Amino acid sequence: MPEGAGSGSRGAWFPSWFWPSFAAPATIWLLLLFVLPFFVILAIAFGRVDPIFLTPSPVYNPLRWDFGPFRDVLSQIFAGGSIYQSAFLHTLTFVLAATALCLVIGYPIAYFIARHAGRLRTLFLVAFIAPFWISYMMRMLAWINLLQPNGYVNRILGGLGLANADAPIQWLNGKPLTVILGLAYGYVPFMILPLFGVLDRIPSSTLEAARDLGAGQVTTFLRVTLPLSRQGILAGIIIVSLPMFGDYFTQTLLAGTRNTAMIGNLIVSSIQSSLVQTGASLVLILLVLLILPMLYYLRATAKATELVAR
Amino acid sequence: MAGIATPSLAAILAACAGKTSTQAGSPTPALPLARPDNPISLPIQDNPAIADGLQPEAGPLKILGYNDYIRKFILNKFSDQFSTSVDWTIFDTPEQMVQMMQSSGSNWDLIVSVTLENVGKLGFGHLIQPLNKSYLPNFANVWKVFQSPFYDVGAQFTAPYTVYSTGIGWRNDRVSEDIPAMDNPYDILWDPKYTGQVHLLNGSRDTLAAALLRMGADVNTSDPAVLDQAKQMLLDGVAAMNWKFDHTDYSELGTFDVHQTWSGQVSYYQYYLPKGLPITAFSYVWPPKAAGKKPGIITNDVFAIPKGAKSPVLAHKMIDHVLDPSNAAVNYAYEGFQPPITSITPESILADELVPKNLSNILITEEDFPLGVQELELAPAVNQLYQQIYQEVTGGA
């Protein structure tokens, strides 16, 4: 093999465009399926509305954009008691709670599979993930059956003396807890997988070294395992919470009330009505908000990579 | 593209007398609003009906419709009869249908179906084409009121598909009140005794109508003060009652006790009640026929053929196929929404046991129409206000 062929450095037989061309599919993909649609969203949010049909008339020339409707939506988010503000607060609360729940449930599972499942680790991993091969909608519909007043959840709670059979808990009547549990259930495998990946890569010798130096099990976990799995925790949080912010289906199926409405519900209802411009504005605002945790994640990852390289 | 239809529509409407002003101050042509006392003839200019005697196209017949709104058996029968296939594209809301029609209406051959509040904009916007009645011999079977309805004089562009009322349904094993005897049956939707147990239809018109009807107001009002009062009533209701909003309440009969519902859905409640519960445990009332004689909605959905449809003859044939009395009866047995066909009467429906006897009041006759009101076309600015209020009330839930 000629020197440098594998790295694409000068002197290789490849033309200079060879390696960069590998990025072409991804670049085209991004241009067609992200940049272009994103520009259309901008053109709708800052465009016009057909005066009769109330359908959006996108304006593709940025010089002719009208920021008025966007400003209206933005100001309503900061207006106390508005539905936009409520939806953002609901979304933030539900996503934080559900992500925390995913972490609390996912970490021990990932830890067990990575460190204590032995030869059965693949079996356990598949067993934990298998239910999630079923479509998200079907699993949520199953929860509707389970959570009905005469469903198994109430029957079990009744059997344990935790619920009154004559006044069953109305799980499906707009309870925030139900939405949080639904979100956590729906997304928990996406927390387990990155955690498992990180925990599995922690060398046993590192843990043994900690023990040799006198650390107990708890100290070893807190001082060694937990810090080393930080990147997995961050990745899990990002992977789980980003789609949760845009989720609307869970709320629709398991609650469907104003008191539990999330920002995704407002976006969908806007798009399905004549308020498409409002929907586009909400998409943009949500996008800006989600960029912040994403930037933090990228910075943390870059720092971690830097530390490893030293 | 969205902007294409607008200039032509604006030009057409500019010929009309009334004009309104946009926020920017430029004049916007007013959309003629059909009302029972103001019948509208939709304009035929550059979109004439197809010629007589054409052969059906090879297809496929492309339908834009609500999910599952024609029984599969009826569609298959049509496919066999005309050696074609049927492609069905779903829309969820009437507004979505209008958007799809405006952006790419000629992609479809038939709309199943159009609600009355959208007939005018599709007609004046030249998004639909006139019907050629020579392909619709079964049109003679529809109720007289629909032979020349006020929203489309002469039924030039539309054919009726289903009729239904919007009323109140309830689990009579769990609700003790005699709702038909109440002075205002709509009060039950706001009764705190049933907090967390009440379900309202989702949709800007139906949800707002719950409050407007309770107030005894016009369901097509454009009065901002009345709309504001209705909004406040709904917001109070949301806060106190924690209503559930959707239009598939038949799947929640075990969870919710009181429902604002369409009569067409009630007929298939019998298949969705909790196990062991007989259908006699469910009751329905249409307020105009209750003791208090409060107003109530009674309406119909219509078929229309998009302008530029690739298979317009097949589309006509499908309308005629569904209006055939024997097919209409088979379709009704599954769909639950009543066809306005003269030979399909409440008596025949009950005799065929298609509807349980205790729910016979979901059945409609032509004579019921003058008793009720319809949700009709609104001026665009008013329509937008309805939708904003709806979103504020429901939060998109």
Interface residues (C-beta under 8 A of the other chain):
Chain A: D50 P51 I52 F53 L54 T55 P56 S57 P58 S82 I83 S86 A87 I144 Q148 P149 N150 Q170 L172 N173 G174 Y248 Q251 T252 A255 G256 T257 R258 N259 T260 A261 N265 L266 I267 V268 S269 S270 Q272 S273 S274 L275 V276 T278
Chain B: A2 G3 A5 T6 L9 A10 L13 T22 T28 P29 L31 D92 T93 E95 Q96 V98 Q99 Q102 S103 K121 F124 G125 G196 Q197 S204 V238 N242 W243 K244 F245 D246 S251 E252 G254 T255 F256 P274 P380 N383 Q384 Q387 Q388 Y390 Q391 E392 V393 T394 G395 G396 A397
